[in-house]
Amino acid sequence: MSEKSNKQLVAEAFDAWAAGTGGVFDLLAEDADWTIVGNSVASGTYPTREAFLSTVIAPFNARMSSPLVPTVRALYADGDTVVALFDASATVRDGSRYDNTYAWFLTMRDQRIVSAVAFFDSVEFNDFWARVQPA
C-alpha cells in the first residue's frame, strides 16, 4: 500500500475509535509485535496481538468507567510507517480523569499493523495503573 493509503487507513481507525465503533487495535495482525518504550509498568515488547491485548489493553480498559477517547493531533506517513500523535482521555473507576499524550509508530503491511512502538507519559500511566484496580 502507498503512504497515503496507510495513513488513510490509520486515520479511519482513529475516527472509529473516537466514535466508539472500532479502533486501531482492529488493524493489528495476529503476529504483530507491540513495544512500549520507557519505564512504565507496561514497558516491554509484546510478541503477538493477543499478548498485547490481554496483558495491557484488557486490564487498562477494566480500570476505566468510560471509554478512552483519542483526539488526533497529527498523522504522518513515511514508507510503510504511520506515526500517530494523539491525546487520549477517559474517566477512571475512582472518578478521576486519565489524560495522556501518545506517539505511536505503526509499521504497516497488507492493510495491517505488523509492528508498533509506543511512547507516552509513563508517570501518568504508572500512577493510574497503581491507583485504580481493574473491575
C-alpha positions, 0 to 999 in steps of 0.5 A: 500500500502507498503512504497515503493509503496507510495513513488513510487507513490509520486515520479511519481507525482513529475516527472509529475509535473516537466514535466508539465503533472500532479502533486501531487495535482492529488493524493489528495482525495476529503476529504483530509485535507491540513495544512500549518504550520507557519505564512504565509498568507496561514497558516491554515488547509484546510478541503477538496481538493477543499478548498485547491485548490481554496483558495491557489493553484488557486490564487498562480498559477494566480500570476505566468507567468510560471509554478512552477517547483519542483526539488526533493531533497529527498523522504522518506517513513515511514508507510503510510507517504511520506515526500517530500523535494523539491525546487520549482521555477517559474517566477512571473507576475512582472518578478521576480523569486519565489524560495522556499524550501518545506517539505511536509508530505503526509499521504497516503491511497488507492493510495491517499493523505488523509492528508498533512502538509506543511512547507516552507519559509513563508517570501518568500511566504508572500512577493510574495503573497503581491507583485504580484496580481493574473491575 
